[in-house]
Amino acid sequence: MELKKISYSKDKGKYLLKGTNTAYINTIRRMIANRLPVMAIDKITFIENGSALYDEFLANRIGLIPLTTDLETYVEPENCKCKGEGCARCQLKLNLNVTGPCTVYAEDIKSTDPKVQPAYPKLPIVKLLEGQNLKFEAIAILGRGKDHAKFCAGYAYYQGYPTIKIKIGNPKDLKLAVEQCPKNILKVDGNKLKVTDVEKCDLCKACGEITDSISVEGSKKDFIFTIESWGQLPVKEIFTQALVVFDEELDALDKEVKKLK
């Protein structure tokens, strides 16, 4: 298997995986969606809520705010020495106290750990009018996407690497195919049609519907794999942690198989 970086930023990475199959790459995708541990607010105690929103509505909204995650410091409650009763190793305390008139933002939530903060500080929570107050205390823990969407680390998806074949055809049809391409990766060069950036092709096949001179197919062994982070972890860490968790689950299965008689 070969891995090539196509593009990368803190929140989005696109990779080319060569010499693999859909079963393997889909397993990594599912690990990212369901199995990676990330921080999220799990419990909220409202001391005062003078806003127009009910406690339950606010609690749901606040729980979905992505928190930057430090996997070296914290462990999941069920794996903690305190056995989930709550300690500094498996829980983080946060609080908020804001008086209107103002818009309450995620950055108004104060964390006791500078490494764990709202990933998007300007994410609005609620508006407060004159004299209205919002005050709460919260506890954040590590969790996994399989238990709740707020613990999902990001979004991963893949497609077969595009293969675009172009034959000599009617110039008018080829020009129309260029206009129909939503990614603008086709251009007419003299009497020929050229692909400017094949990796941007999303296999929509709109060009192939215009003329039989163009065929678009996705590879069955080479894939473009994209990871989008929700902000808790950088893309590279999401990728590496997915492989770590995959190995852990295979090791656990191996131990169970060895117990069989």
N, C-alpha and C positions, 0 to 999 in steps of 0.2 A: 504494500500500500504506500502511496505517496501523498503528501500533504503540501499544498501551496497556498500561501496567503494572497488573496485577490485584492482585498481592501480591509482596512482595520481602523477603528476608532474605539474610544472607551466604551461606547454604548452599542456599537454594531460591528460585527466582523463577518467577512465573507471569505470562504475557503474553497479550494478545489481539492476534493478527495478522489484519487485515482486508484483503480484496482480494488474496488470493494463492491458491496451489494446493498440492496434496499433494506434487508433484514438487519444488517450491522448498523447502518447509518440511522435507521429509524429507532433502534435501541438507544443510541446516544441522544437522539431527539427527545425520547420519552424520559430519559434520565434527567435531562435539563428541565423538562416541564414538571416532573413529579417527584424527583428523588433528591434534589440538592437542598441542603439545609440553609435557610436564610432567616434573618431577623424580621419580626413584625410584632406590632402591639397586639397582645392577646387578651388583656384585661384592663378595663377602665373603670375608675370610680369617680363619678361626677359629684363634685362638691357644690357647684353652682352652675346652672345652665339657664341663662336668661335669653338665649337666642330663640329664633323662630322654629328651630328644628328639635324634634324629640331626641331624648337621650339615645334611644336605639338607633336612630338614623345617623346621628353623629358618630356613635361608636363604630358602626359599620364603615363609615367614610374614613375615620381616623385609622382603623385597622388596616385599610388598604394602602396607606401611605408607605412607600418603600423606604426602608431604613438601611443605610450602609452597614455592611456586615463584617464582623471580625471573627473569622472561623478559628483563629489561633487562641482566642481568649475564652470563647463561650462553647458550651456543649449543650446538647439537647437535654431537657429535664429528665427524661427516662434513662439517660446515660450518666447522669450526675451522681456524685457520691452522696448527695443529700436525698437521693431517691425521689426527686421531683417536689420536695417540700418547699424549695425556693431558697437560693443563695446567690452570692455574687458571681458564681461560676455559670449558672444557668438562667439567671434573670437579670434584667436591667430596668431600673426605675426611671420614669420620665414624668414631667409635669407641665402644666400650662396654666397661666393666670393672666387673662387679658380683659380689659374693660373698654367698651365702645365709647364713641363711634369709631369703627374701623373694620377692616377685613382681617380676619384671623387667618394667618398663613402657617404652613407646616414649619417654617423656621421659628415660630413662636413656641413650639414644643421644645422644652429644655431637657437635655439628656445628661445623666450623671457620668457618661462615658463619651469623651470627645471623638472616639473612633466610630461611634454609632450615632448617626444624625440623619434627619430626613434627607433623602437623596435629591429631592427637588424642593429647595427651600421656599420657592414662591408658589407652591401648590396651594390654592385657596381652600379653606375648610368651611368657613361660614362668615356672614356679615353680622356685625353687632351694631345696634343703634345706640343713641345716647343713653347712658345709664345701665345698659345691658352688660352682664359679666359672664365670662365662661372660665370655669376653673375645674381642672380634673387632675387626677393622678393615674398613671398607667404603668403597666408592666409589659415588657417585650421579652420574647423568648425565641429560640431557634425552632423552626418547624419546616415541614416539607410540603410541596405542592399537592401531594396525594391526599393530604389532610384538609387543606384549605387553599383557595386561590391566592390569598394574601402572602402565602409562603412560596409562591412561584418565582423562580429566579429570573426567568426571561422567556423568550419565544424563539424556538428553533424550527427551521424548515429547510427543505432541500428540493432539488430538481435535477433531472439528468442533464449532463453537460450538453448544450445544444450542438447539433450538427445540421448546418444549413447548406443544402445543395441547390445550385442555381444552374439552369440550362438556358440555352438561347431561346428567347421567346419574343412575343409581340412587345415592342418598345412602349406602347401605350399602357399595356397591362403591367409591365415592370415599373413604370412611373407611378401608376395607381397603387401598386403594392408598397412602394416607398411611402406614399401619403398615408396608407392604412396602418403602417407599423407604429404602435403606441410608444415604443422605446426609441424611435428615430435612429436606428442602427443600420438602415439601408440607404444607399445612395447610388445614383446613376453616374457612371464614369464613362463617357462616350456612349458606346453601344452595349456596355456591360453593366451589370448590377453587382455592387460590392457590399460586403458586411464590414462596418467600421468597428464594431465592438461586440463580438459574439457572446461574451460573458454577461452582457446586459439583456440578452434575449430571455424572455420568460415563457417561451414555448406556447404562446397564445395562438400561433398559426394563422393569424389574420392575413398575412401576406400570401399564404398558400391557398386561401379561399378565393383570392383574386385571380390567380393563374396557376396552371399545372407546372409551370416552369420553375417553381420554387417548392422545395419540400423541407420541412423542419421536423426533426426528431430528437428525442432526448436519449442520451446514452444509458445503458443498463449497468455499466460498471464504473463510470466516472460521474461524479456528482458535484454540484455547487451547493455548499452547505452554509446557511446563514444563521447567525445567532444575534438576537437583539436582547440587550440587557434592560431590565426594569430599573436598574440603578443600584441594587444591593451589592452586586459584585461586578468587577470589570469582565468584559467578554472573555479574555484569555483565562481568567480564573474559573469562569463558568465552564469553559471547555475542559480544562484540566480536572476540575472537581467532578465533572460528569464521568470521566474515565476512572477516577479514583473510586467513586461510588460503584461503578460497574464492576471493577475488580473486587471490591468488598462483597458484593452480592454473589459473584461467581465463587469466591472463597467460601462463603457461607453455604452455598449449595453443594460445593465439593465436600465439605465436612459432613453434611447430611447424607450424601450418597455413600460416603465411607462407613457410615453407621449401619447401612443396610446389610443384612446377612444373606 
